[in-house]
């Protein structure tokens, strides 16, 4: 995590980025994109897209690795970037079970913050 003076801290509710299963290059790209989010950079396609099906303020980071397309589902809170899920993308649409899990994690997070 970055100190508050250097950007928004990451709050990991689930998932991790390590080699393996990410390649070294994939892990570096994920870290670079997360660091940009922490510094306040607004990102759009092809690196990030909104996921309103999970909730307002939810997005996915999109990375292409050697053998997989990876997704990091995150929520932009006022003080934090909340990581809800990290998964290998294997279908065109975000799997229903991933959406449901992320909704539950987000609801739990919001309850704790209330």
C-alpha positions in Angstrom: 0.0 0.0 0.0 1.0 3.6 -0.6 1.1 6.1 2.2 -2.0 8.4 2.0 0.2 11.2 0.8 1.1 9.3 -2.3 -2.4 8.2 -3.4 -5.3 6.1 -2.4 -4.4 2.9 -0.6 -5.6 -0.5 -2.0 -7.9 -2.5 0.2 -7.8 -6.2 -0.9 -11.0 -8.0 -0.2 -10.0 -10.9 -2.4 -7.4 -12.0 -4.9 -3.7 -11.5 -5.4 -1.4 -10.8 -8.2 1.7 -13.1 -8.1 3.8 -15.2 -10.4 2.4 -17.8 -11.1 -0.4 -17.7 -12.3 0.4 -14.2 -13.7 3.5 -14.1 -15.8 6.2 -11.6 -14.6 5.1 -9.2 -17.4 1.4 -9.5 -16.5 2.2 -8.9 -12.8 4.2 -5.7 -13.7 1.3 -4.5 -16.0 -1.2 -5.1 -13.2 0.9 -3.2 -10.7 1.4 -0.3 -13.1 -2.3 0.0 -13.8 -3.1 -0.2 -10.0 -0.5 2.5 -9.3 -2.1 4.8 -11.9 -5.5 4.3 -10.2 -3.9 5.1 -6.8 -2.5 8.3 -8.1 -5.9 9.4 -9.3 -5.6 8.8 -13.0 -9.0 8.2 -14.7 -8.8 5.2 -17.1 -11.1 4.1 -19.8 -10.9 1.4 -22.5 -8.9 -0.6 -23.3 -7.5 -0.7 -19.7 -10.6 -0.2 -17.6 -14.4 -0.3 -18.1 -17.3 0.3 -15.7 -19.2 -2.6 -14.2 -22.6 -1.1 -13.2 -24.0 -4.6 -12.9 -22.0 -4.9 -9.7 -22.6 -1.4 -8.4 -22.0 2.3 -8.9 -18.3 3.0 -8.8 -17.3 -0.5 -9.8 -14.9 -1.2 -12.7 -12.6 -3.9 -14.1 -9.0 -3.5 -15.0 -8.2 -5.5 -18.2 -4.9 -7.1 -18.8 -3.7 -9.5 -21.5 -1.0 -11.9 -20.2 0.8 -14.6 -22.2 -1.9 -17.2 -21.9 -4.8 -15.4 -20.2 -6.8 -12.3 -20.1 -6.9 -11.1 -16.5 -9.5 -8.9 -14.8 -9.3 -7.1 -11.5 -12.7 -5.9 -10.3 -12.4 -2.8 -8.2 -14.6 -0.2 -6.4 -13.5 3.4 -6.3 -14.3 4.6 -2.8 -13.6 8.2 -1.7 -10.6 7.1 0.4 -9.6 3.7 -1.0 -9.5 1.5 -4.1 -11.2 -1.7 -3.0 -10.2 -4.9 -4.9 -13.2 -7.2 -5.0 -11.9 -10.0 -7.3 -9.0 -11.1 -9.5 -9.8 -13.7 -12.2 -8.7 -15.1 -15.5 -11.2 -14.1 -18.2 -12.3 -17.2 -20.2 -15.6 -16.0 -21.7 -16.8 -13.0 -23.5 -19.2 -11.9 -20.7 -18.2 -11.5 -17.0 -19.3 -14.8 -15.4 -22.5 -14.5 -13.3 -20.9 -16.1 -10.3 -18.1 -13.4 -10.3 -20.8 -10.6 -10.5 -22.7 -12.1 -7.5 -19.5 -12.6 -5.4 -18.4 -9.0 -6.1 -21.9 -7.7 -5.2 -21.7 -9.5 -1.9 -18.2 -8.3 -1.1 -19.1 -4.8 -2.0 -22.2 -4.9 0.2 -20.1 -6.3 3.1 -17.5 -3.5 2.6 -20.2 -0.8 2.6 -21.7 -2.2 5.7 -18.3 -2.0 7.5 -17.8 1.6 6.3 -21.3 2.7 7.4 
